[in-house]
Amino acid sequence: MRAIEYSQTGDPDVLRLVDREVPEPGPGEVRVRVHRSGVNPTDWKTRRGNRPGDTVDPPQVPDQDGSGVVDAVGQGVEESLTGLRVWVWEAAHQRPSGGTAQEYAVVPASHVVMLPDVASFDLGASLGVPFLTAHRCLSVTEDGPTRLGPGTLQGRVVLVAGGAGAVGNAAIQLARWSDATVITTVSSPEKAHLSARAGADHVIDYTRHDVVAEVRALAPAGVNTIVEVSAVTNAAIDADVLARHGSVAVYAGSGGDSMQLPVRPSMVPNARWQFVLVYNAPEVWRARALEDVAAAVLDGAVRVGAEAGLPMHHYPLEQAAEAHAAVEGGAVGKVLIDVRP
Ligand SMILES: NC(=O)c1ccc[n+]([C@@H]2O[C@H](COP(=O)([O-])OP(=O)(O)OC[C@H]3O[C@@H](n4cnc5c(N)ncnc54)[C@H](OP(=O)(O)O)[C@@H]3O)[C@@H](O)[C@H]2O)c1
């Protein structure tokens, strides 16, 4: 079978198209005939490692997210899963041969979720990292819900920093599905347009407008939950617009590695600053998040494509390096590898 792998860290050109044996699923595992492999920043960051040239042994097949059809199951796994359309999450994490940038990927059965016929393989491969991260960020507020779904965020205001990003887009879609009022920040009219298409109620261009004044005008009592992509640049803004008992979920360090945390402005509302790394989040949360995201897909509340604020960029398997370079270069929307046309 055709597969992408890398045996040393570095630039996208470390990615190699190779021929591999079709793997057999072991106990508790399934084999997925992969249609789409979704590329996220975490995939190129892992490929880059801490420095170029470090040996990766055994060689790593990249990419956490994907979609396809279960074509074989291992011992102890329901035979009825065979033939099921699925989306795959965290395929490559601590599994060198598990990544989705290959024709067949073997993962634990718990890492596949049924993909309904109404949902495309493109949508399926766009779910894992972005939608699970968004779910985590939206479900950590002290006086807020731990589950998402219609009505769960009724009467609550969510601020999403970077609404045209993949995680930002997911947060807007899940928050809207949950009946929140969604405010988002972007850096351009094009991104404002995309965020509105994703479902944001209010879009603020942070390069042109006073975000605190705009948010306070829209939500005088403050915002309940902030989904933060750049706490380094936005911490003071976040503290100034947070409602009582509100939370700031920090899932990325865009803009730097350390931040200034405003103490007094955080004490007054009893703010919660929650740091998020989806790989290490609690299992009890993950089970809930997988169910909620699957329910949102079934509800038709999750969409992909420019009309949903998430333009798709497709690359054939042999251009996996170009796909990784596109994400690293800040491509707006979702980058997918078409493992099968
Ligand atoms: N912790 C986790 O578990 C986890 C999970 C998923 C992703 N991440 C990390 O999160 C980051 C984003 O991932 P992604 O897939 O969403 O990437 P993406 O699609 O490239 O989106 C990033 C977005 O952030 C926006 N942004 C950057 N600085 C901003 C600021 N100061 N205020 C508002 N928006 C800002 C960017 O737009 P502008 O620059 O135009 O504003 C862009 O739209 C990556 O670093 C990724 O590694 C972490």
The ligand as an SDF file (V2000), in Angstrom:
LIG
                    3D

 48 52  0  0  0  0  0  0  0  0999 V2000
   -3.9420   22.7050   22.6550 N   0  0  0  0  0  0  0  0  0  0  0  0
   -4.4520   21.8780   21.7720 C   0  0  0  0  0  0  0  0  0  0  0  0
   -4.8740   20.7580   22.0810 O   0  0  0  0  0  0  0  0  0  0  0  0
   -4.5590   22.3650   20.3470 C   0  0  0  0  0  0  0  0  0  0  0  0
   -5.5030   21.7780   19.5000 C   0  0  0  0  0  0  0  0  0  0  0  0
   -5.6510   22.3130   18.2110 C   0  0  0  0  0  0  0  0  0  0  0  0
   -4.8360   23.3540   17.7830 C   0  0  0  0  0  0  0  0  0  0  0  0
   -3.9040   23.8550   18.6410 N   0  0  0  0  0  0  0  0  0  0  0  0
   -3.0390   24.9720   18.2380 C   0  0  0  0  0  0  0  0  0  0  0  0
   -3.9110   26.0750   17.9960 O   0  0  0  0  0  0  0  0  0  0  0  0
   -3.3660   26.9080   16.9700 C   0  0  0  0  0  0  0  0  0  0  0  0
   -4.4690   27.1560   15.9400 C   0  0  0  0  0  0  0  0  0  0  0  0
   -4.8260   25.9350   15.3240 O   0  0  0  0  0  0  0  0  0  0  0  0
   -5.8170   25.9880   14.0580 P   0  0  0  0  0  0  0  0  0  0  0  0
   -5.8510   24.6340   13.4960 O   0  0  0  0  0  0  0  0  0  0  0  0
   -7.0810   26.6600   14.4150 O   0  0  0  0  0  0  0  0  0  0  0  0
   -4.9520   26.9470   13.1070 O   0  0  0  0  0  0  0  0  0  0  0  0
   -5.4190   27.9920   11.9860 P   0  0  0  0  0  0  0  0  0  0  0  0
   -6.4830   27.3970   11.1620 O   0  0  0  0  0  0  0  0  0  0  0  0
   -4.1780   28.4400   11.3370 O   0  0  0  0  0  0  0  0  0  0  0  0
   -6.0870   29.1970   12.8180 O   0  0  0  0  0  0  0  0  0  0  0  0
   -5.3890   30.0700   13.6640 C   0  0  0  0  0  0  0  0  0  0  0  0
   -6.2110   31.3610   13.6750 C   0  0  0  0  0  0  0  0  0  0  0  0
   -5.8180   32.1750   14.7860 O   0  0  0  0  0  0  0  0  0  0  0  0
   -5.9490   33.5190   14.3550 C   0  0  0  0  0  0  0  0  0  0  0  0
   -5.1660   34.3770   15.2420 N   0  0  0  0  0  0  0  0  0  0  0  0
   -3.8320   34.4270   15.4050 C   0  0  0  0  0  0  0  0  0  0  0  0
   -3.5110   35.3730   16.3310 N   0  0  0  0  0  0  0  0  0  0  0  0
   -4.6810   35.9290   16.7440 C   0  0  0  0  0  0  0  0  0  0  0  0
   -5.0340   36.9570   17.6630 C   0  0  0  0  0  0  0  0  0  0  0  0
   -4.1160   37.6010   18.3590 N   0  0  0  0  0  0  0  0  0  0  0  0
   -6.3500   37.2490   17.8530 N   0  0  0  0  0  0  0  0  0  0  0  0
   -7.2970   36.5980   17.1460 C   0  0  0  0  0  0  0  0  0  0  0  0
   -7.0360   35.6070   16.2480 N   0  0  0  0  0  0  0  0  0  0  0  0
   -5.7430   35.2910   16.0440 C   0  0  0  0  0  0  0  0  0  0  0  0
   -5.4010   33.4760   12.9240 C   0  0  0  0  0  0  0  0  0  0  0  0
   -5.8830   34.5160   12.1290 O   0  0  0  0  0  0  0  0  0  0  0  0
   -5.1240   35.9260   12.0800 P   0  0  0  0  0  0  0  0  0  0  0  0
   -3.6440   35.6670   12.2450 O   0  0  0  0  0  0  0  0  0  0  0  0
   -5.4730   36.4690   10.7310 O   0  0  0  0  0  0  0  0  0  0  0  0
   -5.7400   36.6590   13.1930 O   0  0  0  0  0  0  0  0  0  0  0  0
   -6.0110   32.1590   12.4060 C   0  0  0  0  0  0  0  0  0  0  0  0
   -7.2680   32.3770   11.8080 O   0  0  0  0  0  0  0  0  0  0  0  0
   -2.1420   26.1760   16.4230 C   0  0  0  0  0  0  0  0  0  0  0  0
   -0.9880   26.7290   17.0290 O   0  0  0  0  0  0  0  0  0  0  0  0
   -2.3350   24.7600   16.9100 C   0  0  0  0  0  0  0  0  0  0  0  0
   -1.1420   24.0640   17.0840 O   0  0  0  0  0  0  0  0  0  0  0  0
   -3.7440   23.3910   19.8990 C   0  0  0  0  0  0  0  0  0  0  0  0
  1  2  1  0
  2  3  2  0
  2  4  1  0
  4  5  1  0
  4 48  2  0
  5  6  2  0
  6  7  1  0
  7  8  2  0
  8  9  1  0
  8 48  1  0
  9 10  1  0
  9 46  1  0
 10 11  1  0
 11 12  1  0
 11 44  1  0
 12 13  1  0
 13 14  1  0
 14 15  2  0
 14 16  1  0
 14 17  1  0
 17 18  1  0
 18 19  2  0
 18 20  1  0
 18 21  1  0
 21 22  1  0
 22 23  1  0
 23 24  1  0
 23 42  1  0
 24 25  1  0
 25 26  1  0
 25 36  1  0
 26 27  1  0
 26 35  1  0
 27 28  2  0
 28 29  1  0
 29 30  1  0
 29 35  2  0
 30 31  1  0
 30 32  2  0
 32 33  1  0
 33 34  2  0
 34 35  1  0
 36 37  1  0
 36 42  1  0
 37 38  1  0
 38 39  2  0
 38 40  1  0
 38 41  1  0
 42 43  1  0
 44 45  1  0
 44 46  1  0
 46 47  1  0
M  CHG  2   8   1  16  -1
M  END
$$$$
